[in-house]
Amino acid sequence: MFGLVFVLKNLFFEPLAQAMETRQAQVDKAATASDAAKQTIEAARQQLASAVQSIRNDGYKLLDGARMEAQTQGRSEVDQGRTRAQALVADAKSKLSEESDRAVKALESDSDALATEIASRILGREIA
C-alpha cells in the first residue's frame, strides 16, 4: 500500500499539482494582463473623451466667432443701407422742395397774368 501511495504520489499527484500550479500561474498572469489592458483602455477612453470635448469646445468657439462676425457685418450693412436711404430721402426732399418752389413761382406768375387779364376783361380796358 505504501508503494502504491508512493507511486501515485510521484507519478500522478505531484505532476498534477505542478501542472495545476503552472496553470494557476498562467491564469494569474493573464488576469493581471487583463487588468492592465482594462486600465490602459479606460485611460485611452478618457483621453479620447477629453479630446472630443476639447474639439467640440473649439468648434463652438469658432461658430460663436463666426456668428458674432456675421452679426457685426449684418449690423454694418444695415447701418450703411440706413445711411444711403436717409441720403436718398434727404435728396428727394430737397428736389421736392425745389420743384415746389418753382411750381409756386410759376403759379404766382400765372396768377398775376390771369388776374391782369380778368381785370382787363371786366374793366374793358387793358391793365398794365
MOPAC internal coordinates of N, CA, C and O (Angstrom, degrees):
PM7 1SCF
backbone

  N    0.0000 0     0.00 0     0.00 0    0    0    0
  C    1.4053 1     0.00 0     0.00 0    1    0    0
  C    1.5327 1   111.22 1     0.00 0    2    1    0
  O    1.2310 1   122.69 1   137.08 1    3    2    1
  N    1.3329 1   112.46 1   -42.92 1    3    2    1
  C    1.4503 1   116.41 1   177.22 1    5    3    2
  C    1.5270 1   110.42 1   -59.68 1    6    5    3
  O    1.2310 1   120.14 1   142.73 1    7    6    5
  N    1.2932 1   117.33 1   -37.27 1    7    6    5
  C    1.4561 1   122.47 1  -179.94 1    9    7    6
  C    1.5153 1   110.80 1   -65.92 1   10    9    7
  O    1.2310 1   121.58 1   140.10 1   11   10    9
  N    1.3546 1   114.58 1   -39.90 1   11   10    9
  C    1.4590 1   118.30 1   179.33 1   13   11   10
  C    1.5305 1   110.27 1   -65.53 1   14   13   11
  O    1.2310 1   119.95 1   138.74 1   15   14   13
  N    1.3198 1   117.71 1   -41.26 1   15   14   13
  C    1.4549 1   121.99 1   177.94 1   17   15   14
  C    1.5132 1   109.51 1   -63.78 1   18   17   15
  O    1.2310 1   121.22 1   137.71 1   19   18   17
  N    1.3350 1   115.27 1   -42.29 1   19   18   17
  C    1.4637 1   119.37 1   179.90 1   21   19   18
  C    1.5235 1   110.04 1   -63.08 1   22   21   19
  O    1.2310 1   119.82 1   134.67 1   23   22   21
  N    1.2859 1   117.94 1   -45.33 1   23   22   21
  C    1.4648 1   121.83 1  -177.87 1   25   23   22
  C    1.5287 1   109.21 1   -66.35 1   26   25   23
  O    1.2310 1   119.65 1   133.32 1   27   26   25
  N    1.3307 1   118.28 1   -46.68 1   27   26   25
  C    1.4649 1   120.88 1   179.50 1   29   27   26
  C    1.5262 1   111.25 1   -62.33 1   30   29   27
  O    1.2310 1   121.92 1   139.46 1   31   30   29
  N    1.3198 1   113.93 1   -40.54 1   31   30   29
  C    1.4632 1   117.82 1  -179.76 1   33   31   30
  C    1.5040 1   109.91 1   -63.66 1   34   33   31
  O    1.2310 1   119.29 1   130.11 1   35   34   33
  N    1.2969 1   118.96 1   -49.89 1   35   34   33
  C    1.4631 1   122.18 1  -174.82 1   37   35   34
  C    1.5192 1   112.59 1   -75.67 1   38   37   35
  O    1.2310 1   119.95 1   143.69 1   39   38   37
  N    1.2840 1   117.70 1   -36.31 1   39   38   37
  C    1.4518 1   119.19 1  -174.67 1   41   39   38
  C    1.5306 1   113.70 1   -95.39 1   42   41   39
  O    1.2310 1   119.41 1   157.68 1   43   42   41
  N    1.3195 1   118.73 1   -22.32 1   43   42   41
  C    1.4512 1   119.01 1  -175.64 1   45   43   42
  C    1.5364 1   113.32 1  -119.97 1   46   45   43
  O    1.2310 1   120.89 1   123.36 1   47   46   45
  N    1.3307 1   115.90 1   -56.64 1   47   46   45
  C    1.4656 1   118.73 1  -172.36 1   49   47   46
  C    1.5273 1   113.10 1   -70.48 1   50   49   47
  O    1.2310 1   119.48 1   137.15 1   51   50   49
  N    1.3186 1   118.61 1   -42.85 1   51   50   49
  C    1.4671 1   120.05 1  -179.97 1   53   51   50
  C    1.5276 1   111.35 1   -65.62 1   54   53   51
  O    1.2310 1   118.83 1   133.62 1   55   54   53
  N    1.3602 1   119.84 1   -46.38 1   55   54   53
  C    1.4698 1   118.48 1   176.39 1   57   55   54
  C    1.5285 1   111.67 1   -63.46 1   58   57   55
  O    1.2310 1   120.54 1   143.28 1   59   58   57
  N    1.3323 1   116.57 1   -36.72 1   59   58   57
  C    1.4709 1   119.77 1   178.03 1   61   59   58
  C    1.5247 1   110.56 1   -64.78 1   62   61   59
  O    1.2310 1   120.25 1   136.47 1   63   62   61
  N    1.3128 1   117.12 1   -43.53 1   63   62   61
  C    1.4680 1   121.63 1   178.37 1   65   63   62
  C    1.5240 1   110.24 1   -62.92 1   66   65   63
  O    1.2310 1   120.31 1   138.47 1   67   66   65
  N    1.3425 1   117.02 1   -41.53 1   67   66   65
  C    1.4740 1   119.98 1   178.54 1   69   67   66
  C    1.5285 1   110.49 1   -64.88 1   70   69   67
  O    1.2310 1   120.50 1   138.11 1   71   70   69
  N    1.3315 1   116.64 1   -41.89 1   71   70   69
  C    1.4653 1   120.07 1   179.12 1   73   71   70
  C    1.5153 1   110.17 1   -64.40 1   74   73   71
  O    1.2310 1   120.43 1   139.99 1   75   74   73
  N    1.3354 1   116.79 1   -40.01 1   75   74   73
  C    1.4653 1   120.42 1   178.84 1   77   75   74
  C    1.5300 1   110.96 1   -66.80 1   78   77   75
  O    1.2310 1   119.91 1   140.61 1   79   78   77
  N    1.3334 1   117.77 1   -39.39 1   79   78   77
  C    1.4631 1   121.56 1   177.57 1   81   79   78
  C    1.5270 1   110.07 1   -65.17 1   82   81   79
  O    1.2310 1   120.67 1   137.70 1   83   82   81
  N    1.3279 1   116.32 1   -42.30 1   83   82   81
  C    1.4658 1   120.73 1   178.68 1   85   83   82
  C    1.5301 1   109.69 1   -62.61 1   86   85   83
  O    1.2310 1   121.17 1   134.00 1   87   86   85
  N    1.3485 1   115.37 1   -46.00 1   87   86   85
  C    1.4576 1   120.27 1   179.23 1   89   87   86
  C    1.5170 1   111.19 1   -62.02 1   90   89   87
  O    1.2310 1   120.17 1   138.13 1   91   90   89
  N    1.3485 1   117.28 1   -41.87 1   91   90   89
  C    1.4673 1   121.48 1   178.93 1   93   91   90
  C    1.5166 1   110.65 1   -64.37 1   94   93   91
  O    1.2310 1   120.38 1   141.51 1   95   94   93
  N    1.3265 1   116.87 1   -38.49 1   95   94   93
  C    1.4709 1   120.61 1   178.19 1   97   95   94
  C    1.5280 1   109.75 1   -64.48 1   98   97   95
  O    1.2310 1   120.58 1   139.21 1   99   98   97
  N    1.3305 1   116.50 1   -40.79 1   99   98   97
  C    1.4622 1   120.08 1   178.47 1  101   99   98
  C    1.5326 1   110.71 1   -65.90 1  102  101   99
  O    1.2310 1   120.41 1   139.18 1  103  102  101
  N    1.3359 1   116.82 1   -40.82 1  103  102  101
  C    1.4658 1   120.91 1   177.74 1  105  103  102
  C    1.5235 1   110.21 1   -63.18 1  106  105  103
  O    1.2310 1   120.40 1   135.91 1  107  106  105
  N    1.3366 1   116.83 1   -44.09 1  107  106  105
  C    1.4693 1   120.37 1   178.79 1  109  107  106
  C    1.5271 1   111.26 1   -62.84 1  110  109  107
  O    1.2310 1   121.02 1   139.13 1  111  110  109
  N    1.3461 1   115.65 1   -40.87 1  111  110  109
  C    1.4676 1   120.40 1   178.93 1  113  111  110
  C    1.5296 1   109.95 1   -64.65 1  114  113  111
  O    1.2310 1   119.91 1   138.03 1  115  114  113
  N    1.3250 1   117.77 1   -41.97 1  115  114  113
  C    1.4661 1   121.94 1   178.67 1  117  115  114
  C    1.5270 1   110.96 1   -65.84 1  118  117  115
  O    1.2310 1   120.27 1   141.20 1  119  118  117
  N    1.3305 1   117.08 1   -38.80 1  119  118  117
  C    1.4623 1   120.72 1   178.41 1  121  119  118
  C    1.5185 1   110.61 1   -65.07 1  122  121  119
  O    1.2310 1   120.65 1   138.79 1  123  122  121
  N    1.3241 1   116.36 1   -41.21 1  123  122  121
  C    1.4667 1   120.76 1   177.74 1  125  123  122
  C    1.5238 1   110.37 1   -63.89 1  126  125  123
  O    1.2310 1   120.81 1   135.98 1  127  126  125
  N    1.3402 1   116.06 1   -44.02 1  127  126  125
  C    1.4699 1   120.15 1   178.71 1  129  127  126
  C    1.5296 1   110.04 1   -63.98 1  130  129  127
  O    1.2310 1   120.19 1   141.43 1  131  130  129
  N    1.3306 1   117.23 1   -38.57 1  131  130  129
  C    1.4623 1   121.43 1   178.80 1  133  131  130
  C    1.5267 1   110.67 1   -64.37 1  134  133  131
  O    1.2310 1   120.43 1   136.57 1  135  134  133
  N    1.3239 1   116.78 1   -43.43 1  135  134  133
  C    1.4710 1   120.17 1   177.77 1  137  135  134
  C    1.5203 1   111.04 1   -62.46 1  138  137  135
  O    1.2310 1   120.79 1   138.26 1  139  138  137
  N    1.3340 1   116.10 1   -41.74 1  139  138  137
  C    1.4639 1   120.10 1   179.12 1  141  139  138
  C    1.5296 1   109.99 1   -64.47 1  142  141  139
  O    1.2310 1   120.75 1   138.40 1  143  142  141
  N    1.3378 1   116.17 1   -41.60 1  143  142  141
  C    1.4690 1   119.72 1   178.75 1  145  143  142
  C    1.5201 1   110.61 1   -64.24 1  146  145  143
  O    1.2310 1   120.00 1   139.32 1  147  146  145
  N    1.3396 1   117.60 1   -40.68 1  147  146  145
  C    1.4625 1   121.03 1   177.97 1  149  147  146
  C    1.5234 1   110.66 1   -61.42 1  150  149  147
  O    1.2310 1   120.62 1   137.78 1  151  150  149
  N    1.3266 1   116.41 1   -42.22 1  151  150  149
  C    1.4637 1   119.80 1   179.15 1  153  151  150
  C    1.5299 1   110.57 1   -65.35 1  154  153  151
  O    1.2310 1   120.60 1   138.37 1  155  154  153
  N    1.3259 1   116.47 1   -41.63 1  155  154  153
  C    1.4645 1   120.73 1   178.82 1  157  155  154
  C    1.5276 1   110.07 1   -63.32 1  158  157  155
  O    1.2310 1   120.91 1   136.05 1  159  158  157
  N    1.3290 1   115.86 1   -43.95 1  159  158  157
  C    1.4629 1   120.09 1   179.29 1  161  159  158
  C    1.5256 1   110.61 1   -63.59 1  162  161  159
  O    1.2310 1   120.01 1   137.28 1  163  162  161
  N    1.3092 1   117.59 1   -42.72 1  163  162  161
  C    1.4725 1   121.13 1   179.34 1  165  163  162
  C    1.5265 1   110.82 1   -63.53 1  166  165  163
  O    1.2310 1   120.61 1   138.65 1  167  166  165
  N    1.3353 1   116.43 1   -41.35 1  167  166  165
  C    1.4629 1   119.88 1   178.25 1  169  167  166
  C    1.5252 1   110.18 1   -64.11 1  170  169  167
  O    1.2310 1   120.63 1   137.83 1  171  170  169
  N    1.3412 1   116.40 1   -42.17 1  171  170  169
  C    1.4661 1   120.04 1   178.70 1  173  171  170
  C    1.5282 1   110.54 1   -65.18 1  174  173  171
  O    1.2310 1   120.18 1   140.88 1  175  174  173
  N    1.3425 1   117.26 1   -39.12 1  175  174  173
  C    1.4579 1   121.08 1   178.03 1  177  175  174
  C    1.5254 1   110.99 1   -62.38 1  178  177  175
  O    1.2310 1   121.13 1   137.47 1  179  178  177
  N    1.3328 1   115.45 1   -42.53 1  179  178  177
  C    1.4634 1   118.90 1   179.13 1  181  179  178
  C    1.5209 1   111.15 1   -66.27 1  182  181  179
  O    1.2310 1   120.46 1   139.96 1  183  182  181
  N    1.3316 1   116.72 1   -40.04 1  183  182  181
  C    1.4664 1   119.48 1   177.38 1  185  183  182
  C    1.5272 1   110.50 1   -63.68 1  186  185  183
  O    1.2310 1   120.79 1   137.75 1  187  186  185
  N    1.3240 1   116.09 1   -42.25 1  187  186  185
  C    1.4601 1   120.01 1   179.11 1  189  187  186
  C    1.5269 1   110.86 1   -63.35 1  190  189  187
  O    1.2310 1   120.74 1   135.60 1  191  190  189
  N    1.3203 1   116.18 1   -44.40 1  191  190  189
  C    1.4681 1   120.00 1   178.74 1  193  191  190
  C    1.5304 1   110.29 1   -61.42 1  194  193  191
  O    1.2310 1   120.65 1   138.73 1  195  194  193
  N    1.3094 1   116.36 1   -41.27 1  195  194  193
  C    1.4641 1   120.59 1   178.66 1  197  195  194
  C    1.5301 1   110.84 1   -64.77 1  198  197  195
  O    1.2310 1   120.71 1   137.41 1  199  198  197
  N    1.3344 1   116.25 1   -42.59 1  199  198  197
  C    1.4650 1   120.09 1   179.45 1  201  199  198
  C    1.5239 1   110.81 1   -65.16 1  202  201  199
  O    1.2310 1   120.48 1   137.83 1  203  202  201
  N    1.3299 1   116.68 1   -42.17 1  203  202  201
  C    1.4643 1   120.32 1   178.87 1  205  203  202
  C    1.5271 1   109.83 1   -62.22 1  206  205  203
  O    1.2310 1   120.33 1   135.60 1  207  206  205
  N    1.3233 1   116.97 1   -44.40 1  207  206  205
  C    1.4671 1   120.39 1   179.57 1  209  207  206
  C    1.5271 1   110.68 1   -63.18 1  210  209  207
  O    1.2310 1   120.72 1   139.63 1  211  210  209
  N    1.3211 1   116.22 1   -40.37 1  211  210  209
  C    1.4633 1   120.17 1   178.68 1  213  211  210
  C    1.5269 1   110.55 1   -63.43 1  214  213  211
  O    1.2310 1   120.63 1   137.12 1  215  214  213
  N    1.3255 1   116.40 1   -42.88 1  215  214  213
  C    1.4653 1   120.32 1   179.40 1  217  215  214
  C    1.5263 1   109.92 1   -65.80 1  218  217  215
  O    1.2310 1   120.30 1   138.90 1  219  218  217
  N    1.3163 1   117.03 1   -41.10 1  219  218  217
  C    1.4700 1   119.54 1   176.76 1  221  219  218
  C    1.5191 1   110.79 1   -60.52 1  222  221  219
  O    1.2310 1   120.79 1   135.17 1  223  222  221
  N    1.3226 1   116.09 1   -44.83 1  223  222  221
  C    1.4688 1   119.40 1   179.79 1  225  223  222
  C    1.5184 1   110.73 1   -60.89 1  226  225  223
  O    1.2310 1   120.57 1   137.78 1  227  226  225
  N    1.3471 1   116.52 1   -42.22 1  227  226  225
  C    1.4611 1   119.88 1   177.70 1  229  227  226
  C    1.5274 1   110.45 1   -62.46 1  230  229  227
  O    1.2310 1   120.84 1   138.65 1  231  230  229
  N    1.3334 1   116.00 1   -41.35 1  231  230  229
  C    1.4637 1   119.59 1   178.01 1  233  231  230
  C    1.5225 1   111.71 1   -62.72 1  234  233  231
  O    1.2310 1   120.79 1   137.58 1  235  234  233
  N    1.3318 1   116.10 1   -42.42 1  235  234  233
  C    1.4653 1   119.52 1   178.12 1  237  235  234
  C    1.5272 1   110.69 1   -63.22 1  238  237  235
  O    1.2310 1   120.69 1   140.95 1  239  238  237
  N    1.3285 1   116.29 1   -39.05 1  239  238  237
  C    1.4679 1   119.24 1   178.07 1  241  239  238
  C    1.5221 1   110.41 1   -63.79 1  242  241  239
  O    1.2310 1   120.47 1   137.96 1  243  242  241
  N    1.3449 1   116.70 1   -42.04 1  243  242  241
  C    1.4631 1   119.67 1   178.37 1  245  243  242
  C    1.5271 1   110.90 1   -63.10 1  246  245  243
  O    1.2310 1   120.81 1   136.78 1  247  246  245
  N    1.3290 1   116.06 1   -43.22 1  247  246  245
  C    1.4640 1   119.50 1   178.50 1  249  247  246
  C    1.5242 1   111.37 1   -62.96 1  250  249  247
  O    1.2310 1   120.53 1   137.58 1  251  250  249
  N    1.3250 1   116.59 1   -42.42 1  251  250  249
  C    1.4661 1   119.80 1   178.45 1  253  251  250
  C    1.5211 1   110.62 1   -62.90 1  254  253  251
  O    1.2310 1   120.63 1   137.71 1  255  254  253
  N    1.3284 1   116.41 1   -42.29 1  255  254  253
  C    1.4625 1   119.99 1   178.37 1  257  255  254
  C    1.5152 1   111.66 1   -62.85 1  258  257  255
  O    1.2310 1   120.68 1   136.45 1  259  258  257
  N    1.3372 1   116.30 1   -43.55 1  259  258  257
  C    1.4676 1   119.83 1   178.90 1  261  259  258
  C    1.5198 1   110.75 1   -65.01 1  262  261  259
  O    1.2310 1   120.42 1   139.98 1  263  262  261
  N    1.3424 1   116.79 1   -40.02 1  263  262  261
  C    1.4577 1   120.30 1   179.02 1  265  263  262
  C    1.5301 1   110.22 1   -63.95 1  266  265  263
  O    1.2310 1   120.60 1   136.12 1  267  266  265
  N    1.3200 1   116.45 1   -43.88 1  267  266  265
  C    1.4659 1   119.79 1   179.69 1  269  267  266
  C    1.5281 1   110.49 1   -63.69 1  270  269  267
  O    1.2310 1   120.75 1   138.33 1  271  270  269
  N    1.3304 1   116.18 1   -41.67 1  271  270  269
  C    1.4640 1   119.97 1   179.36 1  273  271  270
  C    1.5259 1   110.63 1   -64.11 1  274  273  271
  O    1.2310 1   120.69 1   138.61 1  275  274  273
  N    1.3335 1   116.28 1   -41.39 1  275  274  273
  C    1.4654 1   120.15 1   178.82 1  277  275  274
  C    1.5244 1   110.81 1   -65.10 1  278  277  275
  O    1.2310 1   120.60 1   139.58 1  279  278  277
  N    1.3266 1   116.47 1   -40.42 1  279  278  277
  C    1.4625 1   119.27 1   178.54 1  281  279  278
  C    1.5258 1   110.65 1   -64.78 1  282  281  279
  O    1.2310 1   120.64 1   137.66 1  283  282  281
  N    1.3162 1   116.38 1   -42.34 1  283  282  281
  C    1.4651 1   120.56 1   178.70 1  285  283  282
  C    1.5208 1   110.36 1   -62.93 1  286  285  283
  O    1.2310 1   120.78 1   135.39 1  287  286  285
  N    1.3383 1   116.11 1   -44.61 1  287  286  285
  C    1.4539 1   119.86 1   179.39 1  289  287  286
  C    1.5322 1   110.40 1   -64.92 1  290  289  287
  O    1.2310 1   120.82 1   140.21 1  291  290  289
  N    1.3262 1   116.04 1   -39.79 1  291  290  289
  C    1.4651 1   119.68 1   178.09 1  293  291  290
  C    1.5143 1   111.86 1   -62.82 1  294  293  291
  O    1.2310 1   121.06 1   136.12 1  295  294  293
  N    1.3344 1   115.58 1   -43.88 1  295  294  293
  C    1.4785 1   119.08 1   178.06 1  297  295  294
  C    1.5273 1   110.43 1   -61.93 1  298  297  295
  O    1.2310 1   121.05 1   138.84 1  299  298  297
  N    1.3309 1   115.60 1   -41.16 1  299  298  297
  C    1.4626 1   119.92 1   179.96 1  301  299  298
  C    1.5246 1   110.40 1   -62.25 1  302  301  299
  O    1.2310 1   120.74 1   135.69 1  303  302  301
  N    1.3343 1   116.19 1   -44.31 1  303  302  301
  C    1.4602 1   119.41 1   179.92 1  305  303  302
  C    1.5264 1   111.28 1   -66.30 1  306  305  303
  O    1.2310 1   120.32 1   142.02 1  307  306  305
  N    1.3231 1   116.99 1   -37.98 1  307  306  305
  C    1.4707 1   120.50 1   176.85 1  309  307  306
  C    1.5298 1   109.81 1   -63.83 1  310  309  307
  O    1.2310 1   120.83 1   136.53 1  311  310  309
  N    1.3293 1   116.01 1   -43.47 1  311  310  309
  C    1.4643 1   119.68 1   178.95 1  313  311  310
  C    1.5243 1   111.05 1   -62.78 1  314  313  311
  O    1.2310 1   120.63 1   137.90 1  315  314  313
  N    1.3407 1   116.39 1   -42.10 1  315  314  313
  C    1.4642 1   119.72 1   178.73 1  317  315  314
  C    1.5293 1   110.48 1   -64.23 1  318  317  315
  O    1.2310 1   120.71 1   138.01 1  319  318  317
  N    1.3243 1   116.25 1   -41.99 1  319  318  317
  C    1.4639 1   120.08 1   177.53 1  321  319  318
  C    1.5123 1   111.64 1   -63.05 1  322  321  319
  O    1.2310 1   120.65 1   138.60 1  323  322  321
  N    1.3295 1   116.36 1   -41.40 1  323  322  321
  C    1.4626 1   120.97 1   178.40 1  325  323  322
  C    1.5300 1   109.63 1   -62.52 1  326  325  323
  O    1.2310 1   120.53 1   136.73 1  327  326  325
  N    1.3310 1   116.60 1   -43.27 1  327  326  325
  C    1.4722 1   120.53 1  -179.94 1  329  327  326
  C    1.5223 1   110.27 1   -62.89 1  330  329  327
  O    1.2310 1   120.80 1   136.07 1  331  330  329
  N    1.3592 1   116.08 1   -43.93 1  331  330  329
  C    1.4804 1   118.82 1   178.62 1  333  331  330
  C    1.5321 1   110.67 1   -63.97 1  334  333  331
  O    1.2310 1   120.79 1   139.01 1  335  334  333
  N    1.3304 1   116.09 1   -40.99 1  335  334  333
  C    1.4674 1   119.30 1   179.73 1  337  335  334
  C    1.5235 1   110.55 1   -63.92 1  338  337  335
  O    1.2310 1   120.09 1   138.24 1  339  338  337
  N    1.3296 1   117.43 1   -41.76 1  339  338  337
  C    1.4612 1   120.29 1   178.88 1  341  339  338
  C    1.5224 1   110.65 1   -64.29 1  342  341  339
  O    1.2310 1   120.48 1   141.81 1  343  342  341
  N    1.3359 1   116.69 1   -38.19 1  343  342  341
  C    1.4604 1   119.87 1   178.04 1  345  343  342
  C    1.5287 1   110.19 1   -65.64 1  346  345  343
  O    1.2310 1   120.31 1   137.92 1  347  346  345
  N    1.3412 1   117.02 1   -42.08 1  347  346  345
  C    1.4677 1   119.94 1   178.05 1  349  347  346
  C    1.5227 1   111.41 1   -63.74 1  350  349  347
  O    1.2310 1   120.26 1   138.92 1  351  350  349
  N    1.3213 1   117.12 1   -41.08 1  351  350  349
  C    1.4638 1   120.90 1   178.63 1  353  351  350
  C    1.5271 1   110.03 1   -64.49 1  354  353  351
  O    1.2310 1   120.44 1   136.12 1  355  354  353
  N    1.3205 1   116.76 1   -43.88 1  355  354  353
  C    1.4694 1   120.11 1   179.46 1  357  355  354
  C    1.5296 1   110.08 1   -62.77 1  358  357  355
  O    1.2310 1   120.51 1   138.55 1  359  358  357
  N    1.3401 1   116.62 1   -41.45 1  359  358  357
  C    1.4609 1   120.64 1   179.09 1  361  359  358
  C    1.5249 1   110.14 1   -64.71 1  362  361  359
  O    1.2310 1   121.02 1   136.51 1  363  362  361
  N    1.3343 1   115.65 1   -43.49 1  363  362  361
  C    1.4702 1   119.72 1   179.33 1  365  363  362
  C    1.5314 1   110.50 1   -63.19 1  366  365  363
  O    1.2310 1   120.39 1   139.05 1  367  366  365
  N    1.3365 1   116.86 1   -40.95 1  367  366  365
  C    1.4693 1   119.94 1   178.22 1  369  367  366
  C    1.5138 1   110.56 1   -62.81 1  370  369  367
  O    1.2310 1   120.66 1   138.66 1  371  370  369
  N    1.3296 1   116.34 1   -41.34 1  371  370  369
  C    1.4599 1   120.51 1   179.97 1  373  371  370
  C    1.5262 1   110.37 1   -63.42 1  374  373  371
  O    1.2310 1   120.61 1   133.66 1  375  374  373
  N    1.3348 1   116.44 1   -46.34 1  375  374  373
  C    1.4687 1   119.72 1   179.31 1  377  375  374
  C    1.5235 1   110.98 1   -64.18 1  378  377  375
  O    1.2310 1   121.02 1   138.61 1  379  378  377
  N    1.3278 1   115.65 1   -41.39 1  379  378  377
  C    1.4635 1   119.70 1   178.85 1  381  379  378
  C    1.5236 1   110.74 1   -62.74 1  382  381  379
  O    1.2310 1   120.53 1   139.85 1  383  382  381
  N    1.3299 1   116.60 1   -40.15 1  383  382  381
  C    1.4681 1   120.68 1   178.42 1  385  383  382
  C    1.5263 1   110.47 1   -64.32 1  386  385  383
  O    1.2310 1   120.62 1   137.13 1  387  386  385
  N    1.3418 1   116.42 1   -42.87 1  387  386  385
  C    1.4675 1   119.93 1   178.95 1  389  387  386
  C    1.5202 1   110.50 1   -63.43 1  390  389  387
  O    1.2310 1   120.40 1   134.43 1  391  390  389
  N    1.3452 1   116.84 1   -45.57 1  391  390  389
  C    1.4598 1   120.07 1   179.80 1  393  391  390
  C    1.5295 1   110.65 1   -64.02 1  394  393  391
  O    1.2310 1   120.69 1   141.94 1  395  394  393
  N    1.3218 1   116.29 1   -38.06 1  395  394  393
  C    1.4637 1   120.69 1   177.90 1  397  395  394
  C    1.5235 1   110.02 1   -63.23 1  398  397  395
  O    1.2310 1   120.45 1   135.59 1  399  398  397
  N    1.3334 1   116.74 1   -44.41 1  399  398  397
  C    1.4689 1   120.05 1   178.68 1  401  399  398
  C    1.5260 1   110.71 1   -61.71 1  402  401  399
  O    1.2310 1   120.25 1   136.73 1  403  402  401
  N    1.3503 1   117.12 1   -43.27 1  403  402  401
  C    1.4683 1   120.08 1   178.79 1  405  403  402
  C    1.5353 1   111.10 1   -64.11 1  406  405  403
  O    1.2310 1   121.32 1   139.94 1  407  406  405
  N    1.3341 1   115.08 1   -40.06 1  407  406  405
  C    1.4660 1   118.56 1   179.57 1  409  407  406
  C    1.5245 1   110.61 1   -65.53 1  410  409  407
  O    1.2310 1   120.04 1   138.91 1  411  410  409
  N    1.3300 1   117.53 1   -41.09 1  411  410  409
  C    1.4736 1   121.18 1   178.71 1  413  411  410
  C    1.5204 1   109.48 1   -63.45 1  414  413  411
  O    1.2310 1   120.23 1   135.87 1  415  414  413
  N    1.3430 1   117.17 1   -44.13 1  415  414  413
  C    1.4724 1   119.65 1   179.28 1  417  415  414
  C    1.5265 1   110.72 1   -63.77 1  418  417  415
  O    1.2310 1   120.58 1   139.82 1  419  418  417
  N    1.3500 1   116.50 1   -40.18 1  419  418  417
  C    1.4670 1   119.37 1   179.04 1  421  419  418
  C    1.5220 1   110.17 1   -65.45 1  422  421  419
  O    1.2310 1   120.47 1   137.93 1  423  422  421
  N    1.3298 1   116.71 1   -42.07 1  423  422  421
  C    1.4625 1   119.81 1   178.18 1  425  423  422
  C    1.5184 1   111.33 1   -64.65 1  426  425  423
  O    1.2310 1   120.42 1   140.47 1  427  426  425
  N    1.3326 1   116.80 1   -39.53 1  427  426  425
  C    1.4689 1   119.41 1   177.75 1  429  427  426
  C    1.5179 1   110.28 1   -62.04 1  430  429  427
  O    1.2310 1   120.83 1   136.55 1  431  430  429
  N    1.3282 1   116.02 1   -43.45 1  431  430  429
  C    1.4644 1   120.43 1  -179.67 1  433  431  430
  C    1.5272 1   110.10 1   -65.82 1  434  433  431
  O    1.2310 1   121.23 1   134.56 1  435  434  433
  N    1.3394 1   115.24 1   -45.44 1  435  434  433
  C    1.4630 1   118.53 1   179.91 1  437  435  434
  C    1.5285 1   111.09 1   -66.33 1  438  437  435
  O    1.2310 1   120.36 1   142.32 1  439  438  437
  N    1.3282 1   116.91 1   -37.68 1  439  438  437
  C    1.4658 1   119.31 1  -179.97 1  441  439  438
  C    1.5278 1   110.64 1   -67.71 1  442  441  439
  O    1.2310 1   120.00 1   142.50 1  443  442  441
  N    1.3305 1   117.61 1   -37.50 1  443  442  441
  C    1.4741 1   119.39 1   176.52 1  445  443  442
  C    1.5219 1   110.37 1   -62.83 1  446  445  443
  O    1.2310 1   120.91 1   135.71 1  447  446  445
  N    1.3225 1   115.86 1   -44.29 1  447  446  445
  C    1.4715 1   119.03 1  -179.40 1  449  447  446
  C    1.5154 1   110.18 1   -66.47 1  450  449  447
  O    1.2310 1   120.30 1   138.50 1  451  450  449
  N    1.3321 1   117.03 1   -41.50 1  451  450  449
  C    1.4545 1   121.15 1   179.51 1  453  451  450
  C    1.5294 1   111.17 1   -65.51 1  454  453  451
  O    1.2310 1   120.79 1   138.72 1  455  454  453
  N    1.3413 1   116.10 1   -41.28 1  455  454  453
  C    1.4759 1   119.84 1   178.44 1  457  455  454
  C    1.5193 1   110.20 1   -63.26 1  458  457  455
  O    1.2310 1   120.01 1   138.60 1  459  458  457
  N    1.3119 1   117.58 1   -41.40 1  459  458  457
  C    1.4598 1   120.98 1   178.98 1  461  459  458
  C    1.5239 1   109.93 1   -63.80 1  462  461  459
  O    1.2310 1   120.29 1   137.19 1  463  462  461
  N    1.3274 1   117.05 1   -42.81 1  463  462  461
  C    1.4616 1   120.56 1  -179.62 1  465  463  462
  C    1.5264 1   110.91 1   -66.01 1  466  465  463
  O    1.2310 1   120.08 1   138.11 1  467  466  465
  N    1.3260 1   117.45 1   -41.89 1  467  466  465
  C    1.4640 1   120.62 1   178.79 1  469  467  466
  C    1.5317 1   110.09 1   -63.98 1  470  469  467
  O    1.2310 1   121.23 1   134.88 1  471  470  469
  N    1.3165 1   115.26 1   -45.12 1  471  470  469
  C    1.4679 1   118.81 1   179.66 1  473  471  470
  C    1.5225 1   110.30 1   -62.25 1  474  473  471
  O    1.2310 1   119.99 1   140.98 1  475  474  473
  N    1.3358 1   117.63 1   -39.02 1  475  474  473
  C    1.4866 1   120.83 1   179.44 1  477  475  474
  C    1.5245 1   109.61 1   -65.19 1  478  477  475
  O    1.2310 1   118.55 1   139.22 1  479  478  477
  N    1.2740 1   120.36 1   -40.78 1  479  478  477
  C    1.4493 1   122.39 1  -179.46 1  481  479  478
  C    1.5342 1   110.82 1   -69.14 1  482  481  479
  O    1.2310 1   121.45 1   139.36 1  483  482  481
  N    1.3432 1   114.83 1   -40.64 1  483  482  481
  C    1.4590 1   117.40 1   179.67 1  485  483  482
  C    1.5384 1   110.38 1   -66.06 1  486  485  483
  O    1.2310 1   120.96 1   135.05 1  487  486  485
  N    1.3059 1   115.77 1   -44.95 1  487  486  485
  C    1.4661 1   120.34 1  -177.63 1  489  487  486
  C    1.5568 1   111.12 1   -78.74 1  490  489  487
  O    1.2310 1   120.43 1   161.68 1  491  490  489
  N    1.2394 1   116.79 1   -18.32 1  491  490  489
  C    1.4555 1   121.36 1  -178.91 1  493  491  490
  C    1.5055 1   112.30 1    75.20 1  494  493  491
  O    1.2310 1   118.44 1  -166.32 1  495  494  493
  N    1.2051 1   120.58 1    13.68 1  495  494  493
  C    1.4546 1   125.02 1   176.47 1  497  495  494
  C    1.5026 1   109.69 1  -138.32 1  498  497  495
  O    1.2310 1   119.80 1   -16.15 1  499  498  497
  N    1.2825 1   117.98 1   163.85 1  499  498  497
  C    1.4618 1   122.59 1  -177.91 1  501  499  498
  C    1.5055 1   110.35 1   -85.05 1  502  501  499
  O    1.2310 1   122.09 1   -46.48 1  503  502  501
  N    1.3520 1   113.61 1   133.52 1  503  502  501
  C    1.4444 1   119.85 1   178.58 1  505  503  502
  C    1.5272 1   107.86 1  -110.07 1  506  505  503
  O    1.2310 1   121.67 1   -44.20 1  507  506  505
  N    1.2880 1   114.41 1   135.80 1  507  506  505
  C    1.4452 1   118.53 1  -175.85 1  509  507  506
  C    1.4950 1   113.72 1   -98.74 1  510  509  507
  O    1.2310 1   120.10 1   180.00 1  511  510  509

